[in-house]
Amino acid sequence: MIRTSVALCFGAAAALPAQQVRDSAGVRIVENARPLRTAARVWRVDQKPFVEISGDKTGDLNLIMGARRMRDGRIAVASQASNSVRFYDSTGKYLSAFGRTGGGPGEFTQLMSITLLRGDTIVAYSPLSVFTPDGKHVRRVPRAEFGSAIPWPMAFVEDGTGIGTNWDEIMNRRIAGSGERVDTATVFIIPPDRSRADSVGRMPLMRRHSTSDPRDWREPVFGARFSIVGGRDMFYAGFQENPVIRVYDRTGKLRRLQSRPAINRPVSDSAINAYKAQLAKTTSVNDGPVKIELSAEQIARMNADVRFAKYYPEFVNLHVDQQSNLWVQRFNDGQRVTCGGMPCVNTFHKPGSWDVFDGEGRWVTTVVTPADFTPTDIGATYIGGVWRDSDDVEHVRYYRLIKP
């Protein structure tokens, strides 16, 4: 049983200290009952963006997989539709781009993420490639350098140390029987020179259930997954059924467990009915920018095999800002998922709620972000990401982050 109540309910928690800290076998445990900041001092996002870069559903800036603000003020945006990284100046004016679809140096088969390392070195995936801050290709990192680890999801700290799971181990696994299970996978630490892949241990990766096809095990709707993110020198990992976040250093040693009270919110009948109604209208699926039409038989089987999680995830996204604060996004009913193949991007029609933890694991505040906005870049004074308008067109937006 993965789901757990790691802290007291909110009413009882109010009578306790905001944080309780203890050590166990060299691991620091931080249990948060409530945020340190009062309601009058919560961090806020300004109502209007100070930069906006408009996309185009049929153009080069579409299926945006991330935006990052660089030290010189430029903004790098990863577009899966064009398999390119596009540079804009600090006001949102287009400057240049690098990358295209292909298998050669500096080309991408499916651009899924962008990360800035120390000195604004750019790491983009897939395939995993390294570029200078100006977009010049440095090297491609072949899978063979990871040994047995096929890293997905993948995260980095500033020196280039990576962490990831053996995703192929899960997707190629054949499971006997029927029912529901939590699949686990080995998590690896990979040093910057890619000389080895050191196992951190096995962790829960996803919950799956059997279907009418004994070879096809699927994730339940609203189901939890493994999440991981890298900061300056620490990695943060968690299974979304549980509000406990595990914090590792760059060698893979567990340093801290931090948590806030569990919500344990059951999936509502209205959400299930709304999903089924939408599923009944589905006639195609997306594989990257390619739309695949489904046969009547495929649609019928897809509807018959759908299952739902019992509880909503405790969180859906992790992000580390430039001051080493961990941002943990709660699930809400406004979720919609846009898939450009892998990964899928969570967007919320309703405003998002992010619990922010400092570098010691203390719950500092909860930040409310605009509806239809997915943060991908958070600095000391700004928050940037992807916003969708009423026509479902993507825009890159940057807002001021106000800290009273």
C-alpha positions as CSV (number, residue, x, y, z in Angstrom):
1,M,0.0,0.0,0.0
2,I,1.7,3.2,-1.2
3,R,-0.8,5.8,-0.1
4,T,-0.4,6.8,3.5
5,S,-1.3,9.5,5.9
6,V,2.1,10.9,6.8
7,A,0.8,13.6,9.0
8,L,-2.2,14.6,11.1
9,C,-5.4,16.0,9.6
10,F,-5.3,19.8,9.0
11,G,-7.5,20.6,12.0
12,A,-5.3,18.8,14.4
13,A,-2.2,19.9,12.7
14,A,-3.0,23.6,13.5
15,A,-2.2,22.9,17.2
16,L,1.2,21.5,16.4
17,P,4.4,23.4,15.5
18,A,4.6,24.3,11.9
19,Q,7.5,21.8,11.4
20,Q,8.7,18.8,13.4
21,V,12.3,17.8,12.6
22,R,14.2,14.6,13.6
23,D,17.0,12.4,12.4
24,S,16.8,8.7,11.7
25,A,20.0,6.8,10.7
26,G,21.6,9.9,9.3
27,V,18.5,10.9,7.3
28,R,16.8,14.2,8.2
29,I,13.0,13.9,8.5
30,V,10.9,17.1,8.2
31,E,7.2,16.8,8.8
32,N,5.3,20.0,8.0
33,A,1.9,20.7,9.6
34,R,1.4,24.0,7.9
35,P,3.3,26.7,6.0
36,L,5.6,29.1,7.8
37,R,4.1,32.2,6.2
38,T,0.7,33.5,7.2
39,A,-2.0,34.2,4.7
40,A,-1.1,37.9,4.7
41,R,2.5,37.0,3.7
42,V,2.0,34.4,1.0
43,W,3.9,34.7,-2.2
44,R,1.7,35.9,-5.1
45,V,1.9,35.8,-8.9
46,D,1.2,39.2,-10.6
47,Q,-2.0,39.3,-12.6
48,K,-0.5,40.4,-15.9
49,P,2.6,38.8,-17.6
50,F,5.6,41.1,-18.3
51,V,6.6,38.9,-21.3
52,E,4.4,37.0,-23.7
53,I,5.5,35.0,-26.7
54,S,2.6,33.8,-28.9
55,G,2.6,30.4,-30.4
56,D,0.9,28.9,-33.5
57,K,-1.0,25.6,-33.5
58,T,0.3,24.9,-37.1
59,G,3.6,26.7,-36.8
60,D,7.1,26.2,-35.4
61,L,6.1,27.2,-31.9
62,N,3.7,24.5,-30.9
63,L,3.8,21.5,-28.5
64,I,6.0,23.6,-26.1
65,M,8.0,21.3,-23.9
66,G,9.6,24.0,-21.7
67,A,10.9,27.6,-21.5
68,R,14.0,28.7,-19.6
69,R,15.3,32.2,-18.9
70,M,19.1,32.5,-19.3
71,R,21.5,34.7,-17.4
72,D,21.7,37.3,-20.2
73,G,17.9,37.6,-20.3
74,R,17.3,35.5,-23.3
75,I,14.5,33.0,-23.2
76,A,15.0,29.5,-24.7
77,V,11.8,27.6,-25.7
78,A,11.7,24.0,-26.7
79,S,9.1,23.2,-29.4
80,Q,8.3,19.6,-30.2
81,A,6.3,20.6,-33.4
82,S,9.5,21.8,-35.1
83,N,12.0,19.8,-32.9
84,S,13.9,23.0,-32.3
85,V,14.9,25.3,-29.5
86,R,14.1,28.9,-30.2
87,F,15.8,31.9,-28.6
88,Y,13.9,35.2,-27.7
89,D,15.2,38.3,-26.1
90,S,14.1,39.6,-22.7
91,T,11.0,41.3,-24.3
92,G,9.9,38.2,-26.3
93,K,11.3,39.2,-29.7
94,Y,12.5,36.2,-31.8
95,L,16.3,35.9,-32.2
96,S,17.3,32.5,-33.6
97,A,16.8,28.8,-33.3
98,F,18.7,25.5,-33.4
99,G,17.7,21.9,-34.0
100,R,15.4,20.2,-36.5
101,T,13.9,16.8,-37.1
102,G,16.5,14.1,-37.9
103,G,19.1,11.8,-36.6
104,G,22.2,13.8,-37.2
105,P,24.3,15.9,-34.8
106,G,22.1,18.7,-33.2
107,E,18.9,17.1,-34.6
108,F,16.0,15.5,-32.6
109,T,13.7,12.6,-33.2
110,Q,11.3,14.0,-30.6
111,L,12.2,17.0,-28.5
112,M,10.8,16.4,-25.0
113,S,12.7,18.6,-22.5
114,I,15.2,21.3,-22.1
115,T,17.4,21.9,-19.0
116,L,20.0,24.6,-18.2
117,L,23.2,23.4,-16.4
118,R,25.9,25.5,-14.9
119,G,27.0,28.4,-17.1
120,D,23.7,28.0,-19.2
121,T,24.9,24.9,-20.9
122,I,21.8,23.5,-22.6
123,V,20.8,19.9,-22.4
124,A,17.9,18.8,-24.6
125,Y,16.3,15.4,-25.1
126,S,15.7,13.2,-27.2
127,P,18.2,12.1,-28.1
128,L,20.1,13.5,-25.1
129,S,22.3,16.2,-26.5
130,V,24.5,19.0,-25.1
131,F,24.7,22.5,-26.6
132,T,26.5,25.8,-25.8
133,P,24.5,28.7,-24.5
134,D,24.4,30.0,-28.1
135,G,23.0,26.7,-29.4
136,K,26.1,25.1,-30.9
137,H,26.1,21.4,-30.7
138,V,28.7,19.9,-28.4
139,R,27.9,16.2,-28.2
140,R,25.2,13.6,-28.2
141,V,25.2,11.3,-25.3
142,P,24.5,7.7,-26.7
143,R,22.4,5.3,-24.7
144,A,25.4,2.9,-24.4
145,E,27.1,5.4,-22.0
146,F,24.3,4.6,-19.5
147,G,25.0,0.9,-19.4
148,S,21.7,-0.9,-18.6
149,A,19.8,2.3,-17.7
150,I,17.5,3.8,-20.3
151,P,16.8,7.0,-18.4
152,W,13.3,8.3,-18.3
153,P,12.3,10.4,-16.5
154,M,15.6,12.2,-16.4
155,A,16.8,15.1,-14.2
156,F,20.1,16.9,-13.8
157,V,21.9,19.0,-11.2
158,E,24.0,21.9,-12.2
159,D,27.3,20.0,-12.7
160,G,25.6,17.6,-15.2
161,T,25.1,14.6,-12.9
162,G,21.9,12.9,-14.0
163,I,19.3,10.6,-12.4
164,G,16.7,8.5,-14.1
165,T,14.9,5.2,-14.2
166,N,15.2,2.2,-16.5
167,W,12.0,3.0,-18.4
168,D,12.4,0.1,-20.9
169,E,12.4,-2.3,-18.0
170,I,8.8,-1.3,-17.3
171,M,7.5,-1.0,-20.8
172,N,8.9,-4.3,-21.9
173,R,7.9,-6.2,-18.8
174,R,5.4,-9.0,-19.4
175,I,3.1,-9.5,-16.4
176,A,1.1,-12.7,-15.6
177,G,-2.4,-12.7,-14.1
178,S,-4.8,-9.9,-13.7
179,G,-5.7,-7.1,-11.3
180,E,-3.7,-4.1,-10.3
181,R,-0.1,-3.6,-9.3
182,V,2.5,-0.9,-8.6
183,D,5.4,-1.3,-11.0
184,T,8.9,-0.6,-9.6
185,A,12.1,0.2,-11.5
186,T,15.7,0.8,-10.6
187,V,16.8,4.4,-10.3
188,F,20.3,5.3,-11.4
189,I,22.8,8.1,-10.6
190,I,24.9,8.9,-13.7
191,P,28.0,11.1,-13.2
192,P,28.8,13.9,-15.6
193,D,31.5,11.9,-17.5
194,R,28.8,9.1,-18.1
195,S,31.4,6.6,-17.0
196,R,28.9,4.4,-15.1
197,A,25.4,4.2,-13.8
198,D,25.2,3.6,-10.0
199,S,21.9,2.2,-8.7
200,V,20.2,4.2,-6.0
201,G,17.6,1.4,-5.5
202,R,14.2,0.4,-6.7
203,M,11.3,2.9,-6.5
204,P,7.6,2.8,-7.4
205,L,7.2,4.1,-10.9
206,M,3.5,3.7,-11.8
207,R,0.3,1.9,-10.9
208,R,-1.1,-0.3,-13.7
209,H,-4.1,-2.6,-14.2
210,S,-4.9,-5.5,-16.5
211,T,-7.1,-5.2,-19.6
212,S,-8.9,-7.4,-22.0
213,D,-5.5,-8.0,-23.7
214,P,-3.3,-10.0,-21.2
215,R,-0.3,-8.4,-22.8
216,D,-1.5,-4.8,-22.2
217,W,-1.4,-3.3,-18.7
218,R,-2.5,0.3,-18.5
219,E,-2.4,3.1,-16.0
220,P,-5.7,4.1,-14.4
221,V,-7.1,7.5,-15.1
222,F,-6.0,10.0,-12.4
223,G,-3.3,7.5,-11.5
224,A,0.0,8.3,-9.8
225,R,3.4,8.2,-11.3
226,F,7.0,8.6,-10.2
227,S,8.2,12.2,-10.3
228,I,11.8,13.5,-10.2
229,V,13.5,16.8,-10.5
230,G,17.0,18.2,-10.1
231,G,18.1,21.4,-8.4
232,R,21.5,23.0,-7.8
233,D,23.1,20.0,-6.1
234,M,20.1,17.8,-4.9
235,F,17.6,15.5,-6.5
236,Y,14.0,15.4,-5.4
237,A,11.9,12.3,-6.0
238,G,8.4,11.0,-5.0
239,F,5.5,8.7,-5.9
240,Q,2.5,10.9,-6.5
241,E,0.2,8.8,-4.2
242,N,2.3,9.9,-1.2
243,P,3.2,13.5,-0.1
244,V,6.6,12.4,1.1
245,I,9.5,13.7,-1.0
246,R,12.9,12.0,-0.9
247,V,15.9,14.2,-1.3
248,Y,19.2,12.8,-2.6
249,D,22.6,14.3,-3.0
250,R,24.5,14.1,-6.3
251,T,26.1,10.8,-5.2
252,G,22.7,9.2,-4.7
253,K,22.8,9.2,-0.9
254,L,19.4,9.9,0.8
255,R,19.7,13.0,2.8
256,R,16.1,14.1,3.7
257,L,12.5,13.0,3.8
258,Q,10.1,15.9,3.8
259,S,6.3,16.0,3.7
260,R,3.1,18.0,4.3
261,P,-0.3,16.6,5.5
262,A,-1.8,14.0,3.1
263,I,-5.1,15.1,1.4
264,N,-6.5,11.6,0.6
265,R,-9.1,13.0,-1.7
266,P,-11.3,10.4,-3.5
267,V,-11.9,10.6,-7.2
268,S,-15.4,12.1,-7.7
269,D,-18.2,10.5,-9.6
270,S,-18.6,13.7,-11.6
271,A,-15.0,13.6,-12.7
272,I,-15.4,10.0,-13.8
273,N,-18.5,10.7,-15.7
274,A,-16.9,13.7,-17.4
275,Y,-13.9,11.7,-18.5
276,K,-16.2,8.9,-19.9
277,A,-18.2,11.4,-21.8
278,Q,-15.1,12.9,-23.3
279,L,-13.7,9.4,-24.1
280,A,-16.9,8.5,-25.9
281,K,-16.1,11.3,-28.4
282,T,-12.5,10.3,-29.0
283,T,-11.8,9.1,-32.5
284,S,-8.0,9.7,-32.7
285,V,-4.8,9.9,-30.6
286,N,-1.6,11.9,-30.9
287,D,1.8,10.4,-31.4
288,G,3.9,13.5,-31.2
289,P,2.6,15.9,-33.8
290,V,1.0,13.0,-35.8
291,K,-2.7,12.3,-35.4
292,I,-3.6,8.6,-35.6
293,E,-7.2,7.7,-36.4
294,L,-8.7,4.9,-34.3
295,S,-10.9,2.0,-35.7
296,A,-14.3,1.3,-34.2
297,E,-12.8,-1.8,-32.6
298,Q,-10.0,0.1,-31.0
299,I,-12.4,2.8,-29.6
300,A,-14.7,0.1,-28.2
301,R,-11.8,-1.7,-26.5
302,M,-10.4,1.6,-25.2
303,N,-13.7,2.4,-23.5
304,A,-14.1,-1.1,-22.1
305,D,-10.6,-1.2,-20.6
306,V,-10.6,2.2,-18.8
307,R,-10.2,2.2,-15.1
308,F,-10.0,5.0,-12.5
309,A,-7.8,5.6,-9.5
310,K,-9.5,5.5,-6.1
311,Y,-7.8,8.8,-5.0
312,Y,-6.5,11.8,-6.8
313,P,-2.6,12.1,-6.7
314,E,-1.2,14.0,-3.8
315,F,0.8,16.0,-6.3
316,V,1.3,16.1,-10.0
317,N,4.5,18.2,-10.7
318,L,7.8,19.0,-9.0
319,H,10.0,22.0,-9.8
320,V,13.1,23.5,-8.2
321,D,13.5,27.3,-8.5
322,Q,16.8,29.2,-8.8
323,Q,17.0,29.7,-5.0
324,S,16.7,25.9,-4.4
325,N,13.1,26.0,-3.2
326,L,11.1,22.9,-4.1
327,W,7.7,23.6,-5.7
328,V,5.1,20.8,-5.4
329,Q,1.9,21.2,-7.5
330,R,-1.3,19.8,-6.1
331,F,-3.9,18.1,-8.3
332,N,-7.1,19.9,-9.1
333,D,-10.3,19.2,-11.0
334,G,-9.4,21.5,-13.8
335,Q,-6.7,19.2,-15.2
336,R,-6.4,18.5,-18.9
337,V,-3.5,16.5,-20.4
338,T,-1.9,17.4,-23.8
339,C,0.3,14.6,-25.1
340,G,3.0,15.2,-27.8
341,G,3.9,11.5,-27.5
342,M,6.0,11.4,-24.3
343,P,5.9,13.2,-22.0
344,C,2.3,14.5,-21.5
345,V,1.9,18.1,-20.3
346,N,-0.6,18.8,-17.4
347,T,-2.5,22.0,-17.8
348,F,-5.3,23.2,-15.4
349,H,-8.4,25.2,-16.3
350,K,-8.5,26.3,-12.7
351,P,-5.8,28.2,-10.9
352,G,-2.9,25.9,-9.7
353,S,-1.7,25.5,-6.1
354,W,2.0,25.0,-5.4
355,D,3.4,24.1,-2.0
356,V,6.9,25.7,-1.7
357,F,9.6,24.1,0.5
358,D,12.9,25.8,1.3
359,G,16.3,24.2,1.1
360,E,15.9,22.7,4.6
361,G,12.6,21.0,3.7
362,R,10.4,23.5,5.5
363,W,7.0,24.3,4.0
364,V,7.3,28.1,3.4
365,T,4.1,29.1,1.5
366,T,1.5,28.0,-1.0
367,V,1.5,29.9,-4.3
368,V,-1.6,30.1,-6.6
369,T,-0.7,30.3,-10.3
370,P,-3.0,31.4,-13.2
371,A,-5.5,29.1,-14.8
372,D,-4.4,27.3,-18.0
373,F,-0.7,28.0,-17.0
374,T,2.0,25.4,-16.6
375,P,5.2,26.8,-14.9
376,T,8.5,25.5,-16.4
377,D,10.9,28.2,-15.1
378,I,10.9,29.9,-11.7
379,G,13.4,32.5,-10.6
380,A,13.7,34.7,-7.5
381,T,11.4,37.4,-8.9
382,Y,9.6,35.7,-11.8
383,I,7.7,32.6,-12.8
384,G,7.5,31.5,-16.5
385,G,5.9,28.8,-18.5
386,V,3.2,27.8,-21.0
387,W,-0.3,29.4,-21.1
388,R,-3.1,28.2,-23.3
389,D,-5.8,30.5,-24.6
390,S,-9.5,29.8,-25.3
391,D,-8.5,28.4,-28.8
392,D,-6.0,26.1,-27.2
393,V,-3.1,28.0,-28.7
394,E,0.1,27.9,-26.6
395,H,1.9,31.0,-25.4
396,V,5.0,31.5,-23.3
397,R,4.3,33.8,-20.4
398,Y,6.5,35.3,-17.7
399,Y,4.9,36.9,-14.6
400,R,6.4,38.8,-11.6
401,L,6.6,36.8,-8.4
402,I,5.7,38.9,-5.5
403,K,7.1,38.0,-2.0
404,P,5.8,40.2,0.8
